[in-house]
Amino acid sequence: MISCYNGLYPCEHRGEDFPLIQSVIREFRPVIAVELGTGLGGFAALLADTLAGWGGHVYAFDVAVRPGDDLSRVLAAFSNITFVRADVLSTPHPWVIEPLRSSIRPMLYCANGHSAREMEIYVPWIIGPALLGCHDYDSHAGDKERQERAASAAGFFPCRHAEFEALAHPGYRTVGTRFWLRG
């Protein structure tokens, strides 16, 4: 299921979830957001638009731009996004680690279908208060037990999980946005 953020930027999240996602982000107010798995670019647009309210910046990573993806429109519209084409699953990537370690109040959002693996690789690098999120919590690509273990082992606690669970829709194949907070 594809929705559009602001009616303009294709996104693989349900549009109905955007207000709750933005509410969580606004409550925490991360200075830096790192998105792993940029895909269509719509969620990077949501992050950039939300973080712009307090001067935040988004680092968006994906191994490849798929045919039909038009990140150039998203990047042209939001000057606070840096897109990096990189494999972030093989080994810890320094361009992911650096903003997570050097930022006060970073946010890591895992969204490329391998979020448990991404969390295991990158969560240990985060220092201090942080917001952690994933897109595929309760799907075939997820593995919520591994995700919960990775978050808990690093001192993160569930953030509004019941509200996201209430939004779950059995007809959406990658349902399951979740956030954890440490702070």
Disulfide bonds with the S-S distance in Angstrom:
none
